[in-house]
Amino acid sequence: MSTQNKDTRPEKVTTQTVVDMKRSGEKISMLTAYDYTMAGIVDAAGVDVILVGDSASNVMAGFDTTVPMTLDHMIYHTSCVVRGVERALVIADLPFMSYQVTTKEALISAGRMMKEAGAHAVKLEGGESITSTIKRIVDAGIPVMGHLGLTPQSIYKFGTYKVRAKDEAEANQLLKDAKKLEEAGVFSIVLEKIPTSLAKQVTESVSVPTIGIGAGSYCDGQVLVIHDMLGLNKDFSPRFLRRYADWHTAMSDAVGEYIKDVKTGDFPNEDEQYN
């Protein structure tokens, strides 16, 4: 490869990049992606971080929760995303029951995600109770992102998707958990659906970046599910969601036009056929 081509390649975002962004006050942009084509679009647009979330269970597979996703599912989706990315940091969720049983199993799961899928880091849900697991993974050279607040893998424990840590005891525990995650070696923490004031306190209390989803403007960055922010999912309208497009309507209209053209014989026309 020529020097000129090498110099024009986008500078790769790493875990250290996002830590430096917090220190410099630059906000971190993060979106989900689950396939090669969408990952390429999101990456080319300049997003800093791509999360291959177990939310694929909802938006790609049609399940009601994230619980059914397996490690093999997540490895497949992550490998597709990695092949479409040049610049962004790609983080993959470790799915339910791929890291909760033993630290050894967790390390094997994280290792497979890195070796087989090509992920740049993994994300785990939970607080103080999983710090030994995080430390073992980090000690093996695998970067870990934490996740506190509403943790969707624990939906059957909580029984609701409502805002977490509104009472003092849970808020104090979340703040303690954040500090424990930092001590265990995470390079960043997702804060999901918690009060803005608590997210601000956590962000100011830890040296690693916080990425919010429904956690207010004081976090060091923000993340949304790509299907939600592009308006592909019409049935999901939480308060924190801002839709930046209406792809559901645009795609429905396009499909409708295609059907009409096929039915009337307008497609294909002479220019769209081979002689």
Secondary structure, 3 states (H helix, E strand, C coil): CCHHHHHHCCCCCCHHHHHHHHHHCCCEEEEECCCHHHHHHHHHHCCCEEEECCCHHHHCCCCCCCCCCCHHHHHHHHHHHHHCCCCCEEEEECCCCCCCCCHHHHHHHHHHHHHCCCCCEEECCECHHHHHHHHHHHHCCCCEEEEEECCHHHHHHHCCCCCCCCCHHHHHHHHHHHHHHHHHCCCEEEEECCCHHHHHHHHHHCCCCEEEECCCCCCCEEEECHHHHCCCCCCCCCCCCCCCCCHHHHHHHHHHHHHHHHHHCCCCCHHHCCC
